[in-house]
Amino acid sequence: MLLYTNGKTGGIVEKGNLGVLAQHHNNLQALVKEIDTLKLTGERQCSRLEKGQKMLEIGAVTLKNLSLKLTKKFCDWKNGYWRQMKRSNIENKRTMKRGKPVHVKRS
């Protein structure tokens, strides 16, 4: 049986057989490494989620502003259209007398 010192555990173990303590230590190191990897992955996912939520909030505000602008433009157009129609109806009434068109000079 050959013995050597294991740098990880600092103890003397059998060559070819790391021993229970060394295997346990290796398992713990693997678990710590896996946990660190999962933690980093989780942090990345959280940061992506936060970025996504911020983008959604920005998009919602942008859509709301755009909607307000479009609504205002539509209302302005509609009001202008109805004013124009009203004006043209008044002019039509002035130019029509007993169903016959009357020529009116426009200034």
Backbone as JSON Lines, residues from 0, in Angstrom:
{"i":0,"aa":"M","n":[0.84,-1.17,0.0],"ca":[0.0,0.0,0.0],"c":[0.89,1.24,0.0]}
{"i":1,"aa":"L","n":[0.69,2.12,-0.99],"ca":[1.46,3.35,-1.09],"c":[0.66,4.5,-0.47]}
{"i":2,"aa":"L","n":[1.35,5.31,0.3],"ca":[0.69,6.45,0.94],"c":[1.24,7.74,0.36]}
{"i":3,"aa":"Y","n":[0.4,8.75,0.28],"ca":[0.87,10.06,-0.14],"c":[0.01,11.12,0.54]}
{"i":4,"aa":"T","n":[0.48,12.35,0.56],"ca":[-0.29,13.42,1.2],"c":[-1.19,14.06,0.14]}
{"i":5,"aa":"N","n":[-2.39,14.24,0.51],"ca":[-3.36,14.86,-0.39],"c":[-3.37,16.35,-0.09]}
{"i":6,"aa":"G","n":[-3.13,17.14,-1.09],"ca":[-3.08,18.59,-0.91],"c":[-4.43,19.19,-0.52]}
{"i":7,"aa":"K","n":[-5.49,18.56,-0.93],"ca":[-6.82,19.11,-0.65],"c":[-7.2,18.94,0.81]}
{"i":8,"aa":"T","n":[-6.93,17.77,1.34],"ca":[-7.34,17.49,2.72],"c":[-6.2,17.68,3.71]}
{"i":9,"aa":"G","n":[-4.99,17.68,3.22],"ca":[-3.84,17.83,4.11],"c":[-3.54,16.56,4.91]}
{"i":10,"aa":"G","n":[-4.17,15.46,4.54],"ca":[-3.96,14.21,5.28],"c":[-3.29,13.17,4.4]}
{"i":11,"aa":"I","n":[-2.88,12.09,5.02],"ca":[-2.25,11.0,4.28],"c":[-3.34,10.02,3.89]}
{"i":12,"aa":"V","n":[-3.4,9.72,2.61],"ca":[-4.41,8.79,2.12],"c":[-3.74,7.73,1.27]}
{"i":13,"aa":"E","n":[-4.45,6.68,1.01],"ca":[-3.95,5.59,0.18],"c":[-3.87,6.03,-1.26]}
{"i":14,"aa":"K","n":[-2.83,5.58,-1.93],"ca":[-2.67,5.87,-3.36],"c":[-3.74,5.12,-4.11]}
{"i":15,"aa":"G","n":[-4.45,5.78,-4.98],"ca":[-5.5,5.14,-5.76],"c":[-6.84,5.17,-5.07]}
{"i":16,"aa":"N","n":[-6.85,5.42,-3.8],"ca":[-8.1,5.53,-3.06],"c":[-8.03,6.83,-2.27]}
{"i":17,"aa":"L","n":[-8.8,7.79,-2.67],"ca":[-8.7,9.1,-2.03],"c":[-9.2,9.07,-0.59]}
{"i":18,"aa":"G","n":[-9.92,8.09,-0.23],"ca":[-10.44,8.04,1.13],"c":[-11.77,8.76,1.22]}
{"i":19,"aa":"V","n":[-12.48,8.48,2.27],"ca":[-13.83,9.02,2.44],"c":[-13.8,10.53,2.62]}
{"i":20,"aa":"L","n":[-12.85,11.02,3.42],"ca":[-12.78,12.45,3.69],"c":[-12.46,13.24,2.43]}
{"i":21,"aa":"A","n":[-11.52,12.74,1.63],"ca":[-11.14,13.44,0.4],"c":[-12.3,13.42,-0.6]}
{"i":22,"aa":"Q","n":[-13.01,12.3,-0.7],"ca":[-14.15,12.23,-1.62],"c":[-15.25,13.2,-1.17]}
{"i":23,"aa":"H","n":[-15.46,13.25,0.14],"ca":[-16.46,14.16,0.68],"c":[-16.08,15.61,0.36]}
{"i":24,"aa":"H","n":[-14.8,15.91,0.53],"ca":[-14.31,17.27,0.23],"c":[-14.51,17.6,-1.24]}
{"i":25,"aa":"N","n":[-14.19,16.66,-2.11],"ca":[-14.38,16.87,-3.55],"c":[-15.86,17.08,-3.89]}
{"i":26,"aa":"N","n":[-16.73,16.28,-3.24],"ca":[-18.16,16.43,-3.47],"c":[-18.65,17.82,-3.02]}
{"i":27,"aa":"L","n":[-18.13,18.25,-1.86],"ca":[-18.51,19.59,-1.37],"c":[-18.05,20.68,-2.33]}
{"i":28,"aa":"Q","n":[-16.83,20.55,-2.82],"ca":[-16.33,21.54,-3.78],"c":[-17.18,21.56,-5.04]}
{"i":29,"aa":"A","n":[-17.57,20.38,-5.51],"ca":[-18.41,20.3,-6.7],"c":[-19.77,20.95,-6.44]}
{"i":30,"aa":"L","n":[-20.32,20.7,-5.24],"ca":[-21.61,21.31,-4.89],"c":[-21.5,22.83,-4.81]}
{"i":31,"aa":"V","n":[-20.43,23.32,-4.2],"ca":[-20.23,24.77,-4.1],"c":[-20.11,25.38,-5.49]}
{"i":32,"aa":"K","n":[-19.36,24.72,-6.35],"ca":[-19.2,25.21,-7.72],"c":[-20.55,25.23,-8.45]}
{"i":33,"aa":"E","n":[-21.33,24.16,-8.26],"ca":[-22.65,24.08,-8.9],"c":[-23.59,25.16,-8.36]}
{"i":34,"aa":"I","n":[-23.54,25.38,-7.05],"ca":[-24.38,26.42,-6.44],"c":[-23.98,27.79,-6.97]}
{"i":35,"aa":"D","n":[-22.67,28.05,-7.07],"ca":[-22.21,29.33,-7.62],"c":[-22.7,29.52,-9.05]}
{"i":36,"aa":"T","n":[-22.63,28.45,-9.84],"ca":[-23.1,28.52,-11.22],"c":[-24.59,28.82,-11.27]}
{"i":37,"aa":"L","n":[-25.36,28.11,-10.44],"ca":[-26.81,28.35,-10.39],"c":[-27.13,29.76,-9.91]}
{"i":38,"aa":"K","n":[-26.34,30.23,-8.94],"ca":[-26.55,31.58,-8.41],"c":[-26.31,32.62,-9.51]}
{"i":39,"aa":"L","n":[-25.22,32.45,-10.26],"ca":[-24.94,33.37,-11.36],"c":[-26.03,33.31,-12.41]}
{"i":40,"aa":"T","n":[-26.49,32.1,-12.73],"ca":[-27.56,31.94,-13.71],"c":[-28.82,32.63,-13.21]}
{"i":41,"aa":"G","n":[-29.14,32.44,-11.93],"ca":[-30.31,33.08,-11.34],"c":[-30.21,34.59,-11.37]}
{"i":42,"aa":"E","n":[-29.01,35.12,-11.05],"ca":[-28.81,36.57,-11.09],"c":[-28.97,37.1,-12.51]}
{"i":43,"aa":"R","n":[-28.45,36.36,-13.49],"ca":[-28.61,36.78,-14.88],"c":[-30.08,36.8,-15.28]}
{"i":44,"aa":"Q","n":[-30.8,35.74,-14.87],"ca":[-32.23,35.67,-15.2],"c":[-32.98,36.83,-14.54]}
{"i":45,"aa":"C","n":[-32.64,37.13,-13.28],"ca":[-33.29,38.24,-12.57],"c":[-33.0,39.56,-13.26]}
{"i":46,"aa":"S","n":[-31.74,39.77,-13.66],"ca":[-31.4,41.02,-14.32],"c":[-32.1,41.12,-15.67]}
{"i":47,"aa":"R","n":[-32.21,40.0,-16.38],"ca":[-32.95,40.0,-17.64],"c":[-34.41,40.33,-17.41]}
{"i":48,"aa":"L","n":[-34.97,39.74,-16.35],"ca":[-36.37,39.98,-16.03],"c":[-36.59,41.45,-15.68]}
{"i":49,"aa":"E","n":[-35.68,42.01,-14.87],"ca":[-35.8,43.42,-14.51],"c":[-35.68,44.31,-15.74]}
{"i":50,"aa":"K","n":[-34.73,43.98,-16.61],"ca":[-34.58,44.76,-17.85],"c":[-35.83,44.65,-18.69]}
{"i":51,"aa":"G","n":[-36.39,43.44,-18.77],"ca":[-37.61,43.23,-19.53],"c":[-38.77,44.02,-18.96]}
{"i":52,"aa":"Q","n":[-38.87,44.05,-17.62],"ca":[-39.94,44.81,-16.99],"c":[-39.77,46.3,-17.26]}
{"i":53,"aa":"K","n":[-38.52,46.78,-17.2],"ca":[-38.27,48.2,-17.5],"c":[-38.64,48.52,-18.93]}
{"i":54,"aa":"M","n":[-38.29,47.61,-19.85],"ca":[-38.62,47.83,-21.25],"c":[-40.14,47.83,-21.45]}
{"i":55,"aa":"L","n":[-40.84,46.95,-20.74],"ca":[-42.3,46.93,-20.83],"c":[-42.89,48.23,-20.31]}
{"i":56,"aa":"E","n":[-42.34,48.73,-19.18],"ca":[-42.85,49.99,-18.63],"c":[-42.6,51.14,-19.61]}
{"i":57,"aa":"I","n":[-41.4,51.17,-20.18],"ca":[-41.07,52.22,-21.16],"c":[-41.99,52.1,-22.37]}
{"i":58,"aa":"G","n":[-42.2,50.86,-22.83],"ca":[-43.08,50.64,-23.97],"c":[-44.5,51.05,-23.67]}
{"i":59,"aa":"A","n":[-44.98,50.77,-22.45],"ca":[-46.34,51.14,-22.08],"c":[-46.5,52.65,-22.05]}
{"i":60,"aa":"V","n":[-45.51,53.34,-21.49],"ca":[-45.56,54.8,-21.45],"c":[-45.52,55.37,-22.87]}
{"i":61,"aa":"T","n":[-44.66,54.8,-23.7],"ca":[-44.56,55.26,-25.09],"c":[-45.87,55.04,-25.82]}
{"i":62,"aa":"L","n":[-46.46,53.86,-25.65],"ca":[-47.75,53.58,-26.3],"c":[-48.84,54.52,-25.8]}
{"i":63,"aa":"K","n":[-48.83,54.79,-24.51],"ca":[-49.84,55.7,-23.95],"c":[-49.68,57.09,-24.55]}
{"i":64,"aa":"N","n":[-48.43,57.57,-24.61],"ca":[-48.18,58.89,-25.19],"c":[-48.58,58.93,-26.66]}
{"i":65,"aa":"L","n":[-48.24,57.88,-27.39],"ca":[-48.59,57.8,-28.8],"c":[-50.11,57.78,-28.97]}
{"i":66,"aa":"S","n":[-50.78,57.02,-28.12],"ca":[-52.23,56.95,-28.17],"c":[-52.85,58.31,-27.91]}
{"i":67,"aa":"L","n":[-52.32,59.02,-26.92],"ca":[-52.84,60.36,-26.63],"c":[-52.62,61.31,-27.8]}
{"i":68,"aa":"K","n":[-51.43,61.23,-28.41],"ca":[-51.15,62.08,-29.56],"c":[-52.09,61.78,-30.72]}
{"i":69,"aa":"L","n":[-52.27,60.48,-31.0],"ca":[-53.16,60.09,-32.1],"c":[-54.6,60.5,-31.81]}
{"i":70,"aa":"T","n":[-55.03,60.34,-30.58],"ca":[-56.39,60.75,-30.21],"c":[-56.56,62.24,-30.4]}
{"i":71,"aa":"K","n":[-55.56,63.01,-29.97],"ca":[-55.63,64.47,-30.13],"c":[-55.66,64.83,-31.61]}
{"i":72,"aa":"K","n":[-54.8,64.2,-32.41],"ca":[-54.78,64.49,-33.84],"c":[-56.12,64.14,-34.48]}
{"i":73,"aa":"F","n":[-56.68,62.98,-34.09],"ca":[-57.97,62.58,-34.65],"c":[-59.05,63.58,-34.26]}
{"i":74,"aa":"C","n":[-59.06,63.99,-32.99],"ca":[-60.07,64.96,-32.54],"c":[-59.91,66.28,-33.28]}
{"i":75,"aa":"D","n":[-58.67,66.72,-33.46],"ca":[-58.43,67.96,-34.21],"c":[-58.92,67.8,-35.64]}
{"i":76,"aa":"W","n":[-58.61,66.67,-36.26],"ca":[-59.06,66.43,-37.63],"c":[-60.57,66.4,-37.7]}
{"i":77,"aa":"K","n":[-61.2,65.68,-36.75],"ca":[-62.65,65.55,-36.74],"c":[-63.31,66.92,-36.56]}
{"i":78,"aa":"N","n":[-62.79,67.7,-35.62],"ca":[-63.36,69.04,-35.39],"c":[-63.18,69.92,-36.62]}
{"i":79,"aa":"G","n":[-62.01,69.83,-37.23],"ca":[-61.77,70.61,-38.45],"c":[-62.67,70.16,-39.58]}
{"i":80,"aa":"Y","n":[-62.87,68.85,-39.7],"ca":[-63.74,68.3,-40.74],"c":[-65.17,68.79,-40.55]}
{"i":81,"aa":"W","n":[-65.65,68.71,-39.3],"ca":[-67.03,69.14,-39.05],"c":[-67.18,70.65,-39.22]}
{"i":82,"aa":"R","n":[-66.17,71.41,-38.84],"ca":[-66.23,72.86,-39.08],"c":[-66.3,73.14,-40.57]}
{"i":83,"aa":"Q","n":[-65.48,72.41,-41.32],"ca":[-65.48,72.6,-42.77],"c":[-66.82,72.2,-43.37]}
{"i":84,"aa":"M","n":[-67.39,71.08,-42.92],"ca":[-68.7,70.65,-43.41],"c":[-69.77,71.67,-43.06]}
{"i":85,"aa":"K","n":[-69.72,72.19,-41.86],"ca":[-70.7,73.19,-41.41],"c":[-70.59,74.43,-42.29]}
{"i":86,"aa":"R","n":[-69.35,74.86,-42.52],"ca":[-69.1,76.03,-43.36],"c":[-69.63,75.8,-44.77]}
{"i":87,"aa":"S","n":[-69.36,74.62,-45.32],"ca":[-69.81,74.35,-46.69],"c":[-71.33,74.24,-46.75]}
{"i":88,"aa":"N","n":[-71.97,73.72,-45.7],"ca":[-73.44,73.67,-45.67],"c":[-74.03,75.07,-45.62]}
{"i":89,"aa":"I","n":[-73.42,75.95,-44.84],"ca":[-73.9,77.33,-44.77],"c":[-73.74,77.99,-46.13]}
{"i":90,"aa":"E","n":[-72.6,77.77,-46.76],"ca":[-72.38,78.35,-48.09],"c":[-73.37,77.77,-49.09]}
{"i":91,"aa":"N","n":[-73.65,76.48,-48.99],"ca":[-74.63,75.86,-49.89],"c":[-76.01,76.47,-49.69]}
{"i":92,"aa":"K","n":[-76.37,76.73,-48.45],"ca":[-77.67,77.34,-48.18],"c":[-77.74,78.75,-48.76]}
{"i":93,"aa":"R","n":[-76.63,79.47,-48.7],"ca":[-76.6,80.83,-49.25],"c":[-76.71,80.8,-50.77]}
{"i":94,"aa":"T","n":[-76.07,79.81,-51.37],"ca":[-76.04,79.78,-52.83],"c":[-77.29,79.15,-53.43]}
{"i":95,"aa":"M","n":[-78.09,78.47,-52.63],"ca":[-79.3,77.83,-53.15],"c":[-80.52,78.68,-52.78]}
{"i":96,"aa":"K","n":[-81.32,78.99,-53.76],"ca":[-82.56,79.71,-53.5],"c":[-83.64,78.99,-54.27]}
{"i":97,"aa":"R","n":[-84.59,78.44,-53.54],"ca":[-85.68,77.69,-54.15],"c":[-85.18,76.57,-55.04]}
{"i":98,"aa":"G","n":[-84.11,75.87,-54.6],"ca":[-83.62,74.73,-55.33],"c":[-82.76,75.06,-56.53]}
{"i":99,"aa":"K","n":[-82.57,76.36,-56.81],"ca":[-81.74,76.74,-57.95],"c":[-80.46,77.38,-57.42]}
{"i":100,"aa":"P","n":[-79.34,77.05,-58.03],"ca":[-78.09,77.66,-57.59],"c":[-78.05,79.15,-57.92]}
{"i":101,"aa":"V","n":[-77.55,79.92,-56.98],"ca":[-77.37,81.35,-57.17],"c":[-75.88,81.62,-57.12]}
{"i":102,"aa":"H","n":[-75.38,82.4,-58.05],"ca":[-73.95,82.69,-58.09],"c":[-73.65,83.8,-57.09]}
{"i":103,"aa":"V","n":[-72.77,83.47,-56.15],"ca":[-72.39,84.44,-55.12],"c":[-70.91,84.71,-55.28]}
{"i":104,"aa":"K","n":[-70.58,86.0,-55.22],"ca":[-69.16,86.36,-55.3],"c":[-68.51,86.07,-53.95]}
{"i":105,"aa":"R","n":[-67.43,85.39,-54.02],"ca":[-66.68,85.1,-52.79],"c":[-65.52,86.06,-52.67]}
{"i":106,"aa":"S","n":[-65.33,86.53,-51.47],"ca":[-64.23,87.48,-51.29],"c":[-63.0,86.82,-50.76]}
